[in-house]
Amino acid sequence: SLAGWMLKNKQLLIINSPKESHPLVGLNFEKLGINSVLAAPLLAHNGLIGVLALFNKRDDGGFTPHDKRFLGIVGTQCAQVVEGARLYGQEQHLIALRGELEIAKQIQQGFLPKISSIPDSNLCFGINIPAKEIGGDFFDIVPCGQDEIFVSIGDVVGKGVPAALLMANAQAVLRSQLRQCQS
């Protein structure tokens, strides 16, 4: 009931006499042992992220406008801390993901032929520059004998990790078939 009211109204709430009319319809304060409520919404850029609520002020007069102002300030600070922690977690996740993509890129580059593996009498060069960190385009140059080379060029549909995995499988199949033909 309180969370729903906060979600709808996004403002501070003060109730000092639950016996009087209040906006939390259907909530039986007496049964819950509540005689006063002060609540502040925790608001971030994405909207309501929580509620900070105080119950049963010990003073007979209940919560004051000063208490309400103070809780509003504390609520704003709490929301900033919670949002900062959430954003920090997202940033750490992105940093880890970038690290994994860099490793995947290095592995993919390892699949490409090295100039040193091509006989000196043949002049073959190639470069692979993916549109994203990694991609599905590939080429392979395999020496087949003294005067022959096998060249394969592929363009896997898509980008990113799935295309790179498909590229690696395609290259492995081509090399496997080439070895069988040579035997």
N, C-alpha and C positions, 0 to 999 in steps of 0.2 A: 504494500500500500504506500509506504513512504518512498520507496524507489520509483514506483510508478508516478507518484505526484511530482517527484524531482525530475523525472524524465520529461514529463509534460510541461512543467512550469520553469525549470532551471533557475530558481531563485531561492533565497534564504527563507526558512520556515521557522516560526516561533509559535509554540502553543504552551501557554502557562496554566490553562484551566481546561483539562480534557472534558469536563462536564458541560462546558459551553460548546457552542457550534464551532467546528473546525473542519478543515478541508479533507482530512483523512477519514472519509466516510466508511463506516463498517468496521473500524478498528476499535476494539473494546479496551481502552486504556486501563480501566480499573482492573480488569481481569489479568492484564499483563503487568500490573503494578507500576504503571507509568503515571506520574503526575505533572510532568513538564517535558517538552521536547524542543530542542534547538538543532536544526539541520542545515547544512550547506552543501550545495552541489559542487562536485569536483569536475570542472569544465576544462576541456582541452580543445584543440582545433577540430577534432573529429566529433565533438559533442560531449555529452555526459559520460564520464569514465568511472564515476563512483559517487558516494554520498558520505559525508562526515556528519555523524549524528551524536548529540549528547542528550542524555536522559536524566530526569530527576535532580534538578539543581537543589542543593541542600537549603538554600535561603528560602524563606517563606514566600518572598515576592516572585520567585521564579526567575527566568532568564530576562535580562535587561536589554535595551537597545545597544548598550556598550558591549555586552556579551555577543550580540548578533553581529556587530561590526567586527569584533575580534575574530569570531569564528569564520566570517567571510574572508578575512585576510589569511587566516590559517588554511582555509579551504583552497584558496587560490594558490598558495605556496605548495600545498600537498599535491594539487593537480599538476603543477609544474614539475615537481619531483617525480611523480609517477610517469608523466609523459616523457620526461627526460630519460628515465630508466627504460621505457619502452623503445624510444628512439635509439638509445645506446645498444640495446639488444639487437635491433634491426641492423644497425651499423656493423656490429660484430659478425652477424650472419652474412652480410654482404662481403665483408672482408674475407671471411672463410671461403665463400663461394668464389670470389675472384682468385683466391689462391688455388682452389681446386681447378678452375678453368685454366689457369696458367700451367698447372701440371698436365692437364689434358692436352693443351696446345703443344707442350714440349714432347709429349708422347706421340701426338699426331705428326709433328715434324720429324720424329724419329722413324716414322714409316716411309718418309720420302727418300728417294735414292740419294746416295752420296756420290759426288763427282769422282772420288777416289775408287769407287767400285766399277767404273766404266773404263774399258780399255783405252789407252792413250791414242790409238789410231782413230777413234770415233770422237767426233765433236758433238756432244749432246748437252744441252743445258735446259734447266727448267726452274721455275719458281712457283710457289703456291702462296698466295696472299688471301686468306679468308676474309669474307665480308664482316664476320663477327670474330670473337676470340678464336673460335674453331669452326670449321665448316666441313662440307662433304665433298669438295673438289679434290681430286688427286691425280697424280701421274706416277708412273713407275718406269724405270729403265733397267732391264735385266740383260746382262751379257749372256748370249746363247752359244757362244763358240768364239773362235778366233776372229771371224769377220762378220758376226751377226749380233744384233741386239734386238730385244723385244721391247716395244714401247706400248704402254697402255695409258689412256687418259680417261678419266671418269668425272662425271658431274652428278653427284647424288642429289636428289630433290630434297630441299630443306636446308636448314642451317643449324648450327649448334651441336651439342653433344650427340643427339640421335643420328644426325647425318654423319658425324665423324665416326661413330661406331659402325654404321652401315658401310662407310668407306673402308674402314679397316677390314671388315669381313670380305668385302668385294676384292680388295687387294690380296688377301690371304688365299681366296679361292682361285684368283688368276695365277698367282705364283705356284699354287699346288698343281693346277692343271698344266702349267708350263713345265714343271718338273716331270710330270707323268709323260708328257709328249717327248721330252728329251731322253727318257729312259728307253 
